[in-house]
Amino acid sequence: MKYVLTTSDDNHVIIAEVDDRYRKQKPNEFFLSAGCLQANLQAGKFTDISDKVDYENRVWMLTEDMA
């Protein structure tokens, strides 16, 4: 698995866990390392929303987009 920083269909900033074969779908997508993801989670920048969305892997939303 790998992680991609992208925007959701409703234009929220998210990090999605994707299959290793995933290719960028949008020009504004960036691949992140697991360490980068962990640093952002520890800093409270992103919140796990995996149980709130219909997606087969884990998803984190920019915490400030949730307000």
Backbone as CSV, one residue per row, in Angstrom:
resi,resn,N_x,N_y,N_z,CA_x,CA_y,CA_z,C_x,C_y,C_z
1,MET,0.831,-1.183,0.000,0.000,0.000,0.000,0.878,1.249,0.000
2,LYS,0.311,2.328,-0.545,0.966,3.621,-0.482,-0.085,4.680,-0.189
3,TYR,0.351,5.908,0.010,-0.539,6.980,0.450,-0.498,8.127,-0.553
4,VAL,-1.684,8.662,-0.858,-1.770,9.761,-1.809,-2.513,10.940,-1.174
5,LEU,-1.918,12.121,-1.286,-2.546,13.367,-0.861,-3.333,13.877,-2.056
6,THR,-4.637,14.073,-1.870,-5.510,14.455,-2.972,-6.708,15.223,-2.439
7,THR,-7.690,15.446,-3.285,-8.942,16.049,-2.846,-10.070,15.067,-3.102
8,SER,-11.065,15.110,-2.227,-12.234,14.242,-2.371,-13.164,14.811,-3.442
9,ASP,-14.210,14.062,-3.762,-15.187,14.515,-4.751,-15.851,15.821,-4.333
10,ASP,-15.951,16.052,-3.016,-16.547,17.305,-2.531,-15.482,18.333,-2.141
11,ASN,-14.270,18.133,-2.679,-13.179,19.108,-2.606,-12.534,19.273,-1.234
12,HIS,-12.574,18.245,-0.393,-11.856,18.268,0.880,-10.470,17.661,0.666
13,VAL,-9.490,18.159,1.407,-8.136,17.618,1.328,-8.086,16.318,2.124
14,ILE,-7.634,15.249,1.467,-7.567,13.942,2.115,-6.242,13.248,1.803
15,ILE,-5.939,12.280,2.643,-4.884,11.312,2.360,-5.586,9.969,2.280
16,ALA,-5.387,9.270,1.174,-6.022,7.970,0.979,-4.956,6.886,0.869
17,GLU,-5.248,5.762,1.502,-4.387,4.590,1.362,-4.797,3.910,0.056
18,VAL,-3.840,3.717,-0.842,-4.149,3.161,-2.161,-3.264,1.953,-2.446
19,ASP,-3.694,1.162,-3.391,-2.946,-0.010,-3.836,-1.617,0.432,-4.458
20,ASP,-0.621,-0.416,-4.377,0.697,-0.099,-4.932,0.650,0.187,-6.433
21,ARG,-0.343,-0.337,-7.120,-0.464,-0.132,-8.570,-1.167,1.182,-8.927
22,TYR,-1.636,1.904,-7.932,-2.369,3.149,-8.177,-1.502,4.156,-8.927
23,ARG,-2.101,4.817,-9.904,-1.446,5.881,-10.660,-2.211,7.176,-10.423
24,LYS,-1.509,8.276,-10.411,-2.131,9.574,-10.161,-3.288,9.812,-11.133
25,GLN,-4.419,10.298,-10.569,-5.608,10.578,-11.354,-5.777,12.070,-11.637
26,LYS,-5.179,12.895,-10.787,-5.309,14.351,-10.886,-3.918,14.968,-10.824
27,PRO,-3.732,16.115,-11.463,-2.399,16.735,-11.414,-1.995,17.223,-10.023
28,ASN,-2.968,17.429,-9.141,-2.656,17.926,-7.798,-2.527,16.803,-6.772
29,GLU,-2.289,15.578,-7.197,-2.078,14.458,-6.271,-0.589,14.263,-6.025
30,PHE,-0.259,13.896,-4.781,1.133,13.661,-4.403,1.209,12.405,-3.557
31,PHE,2.209,11.575,-3.804,2.423,10.395,-2.980,3.199,10.786,-1.729
32,LEU,2.815,10.194,-0.593,3.440,10.472,0.697,4.049,9.201,1.269
33,SER,5.081,9.360,2.043,5.659,8.220,2.754,4.825,7.936,3.999
34,ALA,4.994,6.749,4.546,4.309,6.394,5.795,4.764,7.326,6.920
35,GLY,6.038,7.725,6.906,6.551,8.639,7.919,5.907,10.014,7.840
36,CYS,5.675,10.487,6.633,5.005,11.779,6.446,3.569,11.698,6.964
37,LEU,2.889,10.600,6.653,1.527,10.405,7.156,1.525,10.412,8.678
38,GLN,2.428,9.652,9.295,2.484,9.569,10.756,2.773,10.926,11.386
39,ALA,3.667,11.692,10.804,3.990,13.019,11.335,2.762,13.924,11.295
40,ASN,1.995,13.865,10.208,0.786,14.680,10.096,-0.297,14.224,11.069
41,LEU,-0.396,12.922,11.294,-1.382,12.408,12.252,-0.999,12.809,13.680
42,GLN,0.266,12.681,14.020,0.723,13.048,15.363,0.554,14.540,15.628
43,ALA,0.680,15.347,14.592,0.510,16.797,14.736,-0.962,17.206,14.734
44,GLY,-1.850,16.250,14.498,-3.276,16.538,14.493,-3.774,17.204,13.217
45,LYS,-2.963,17.180,12.190,-3.336,17.839,10.925,-4.416,17.071,10.169
46,PHE,-4.424,15.734,10.308,-5.392,14.893,9.610,-6.113,14.002,10.607
47,THR,-7.380,13.674,10.306,-8.220,12.845,11.165,-8.705,11.641,10.373
48,ASP,-8.642,10.463,10.981,-9.107,9.238,10.334,-10.622,9.277,10.168
49,ILE,-11.088,9.156,8.935,-12.530,9.141,8.646,-12.920,7.841,7.948
50,SER,-12.083,6.827,8.056,-12.287,5.572,7.332,-13.651,4.949,7.588
51,ASP,-14.147,5.054,8.826,-15.430,4.447,9.161,-16.621,5.314,8.721
52,LYS,-16.364,6.484,8.153,-17.439,7.396,7.747,-17.604,7.494,6.234
53,VAL,-16.712,6.853,5.484,-16.758,6.940,4.025,-16.840,5.554,3.406
54,ASP,-17.347,5.511,2.195,-17.462,4.256,1.453,-16.219,4.087,0.582
55,TYR,-15.168,3.548,1.189,-13.894,3.340,0.509,-13.253,2.122,1.134
56,GLU,-12.635,1.277,0.316,-12.142,0.006,0.838,-10.899,0.114,1.715
57,ASN,-10.145,1.205,1.611,-8.939,1.394,2.412,-9.128,2.564,3.378
58,ARG,-8.061,2.889,4.106,-8.149,3.975,5.084,-8.089,5.352,4.413
59,VAL,-8.774,6.300,5.039,-8.818,7.679,4.542,-8.711,8.634,5.723
60,TRP,-7.920,9.686,5.566,-7.780,10.734,6.566,-8.121,12.064,5.919
61,MET,-8.873,12.909,6.634,-9.249,14.226,6.121,-8.488,15.307,6.874
62,LEU,-8.141,16.365,6.155,-7.535,17.523,6.782,-8.463,17.990,7.905
63,THR,-7.964,18.018,9.113,-8.800,18.309,10.282,-9.531,19.636,10.144
64,GLU,-8.893,20.640,9.613,-9.558,21.957,9.472,-10.683,21.926,8.440
65,ASP,-10.682,20.953,7.531,-11.794,20.809,6.576,-13.032,20.199,7.225
66,MET,-12.877,19.635,8.412,-14.000,18.972,9.078,-14.884,19.939,9.853
67,ALA,-14.420,21.145,10.060,-15.172,22.139,10.842,-16.357,22.683,10.083
